């Protein structure tokens, strides 16, 4: 199970067919597992595994499977969040993509669960966006994002989960208004 999750997340299950055939092809054909089937990787897979923000943004309009769509959105949030304090445009991008991911998540969630044999992975978009909103003093929306995460059965990896995060946000909001 762990190996399947690792392969799904990091895409290391890709396989270079030309090298296996002993060919020196100009284009590598790579495959990964999606919905229990071996499928050729696409531009979206390549974008989200690249870590390149511009490449990920360019891939947003591409059609793909829901699992790769999820990881594209989450990776774009992760990368823009990382540099949000250095670049106001990346802070704005992080917020926009977070909202988009949260909007699309109800459709994405069943595909993720199916791909991971009934497990739902940690979805960092919710916690990072709640943190960003808290930094912007948008406490009400930060609490809403945490509530949405809870409604999906997500956990943020902290001891208190999203419930504890909500309490911290409410304390910060009270302190801010005082």
Secondary structure, DSSP 8 states (H G I E B T S, - for coil): -HHHHHHHHH-TT---HHHHTT---SS---EEEETTEEEE--HHHHHHHHT-HHHHHHHTTS---HHHHHHHHHHHHHHHHHTTTT-HHHHHHHHHHHHHHHHHHHHHHHHHHHHTTT-----HHHHHHHHHHHHTT-HHHHHHHHHHHHHTT---SSSSHHHHHHHHHHHHHHHHH-
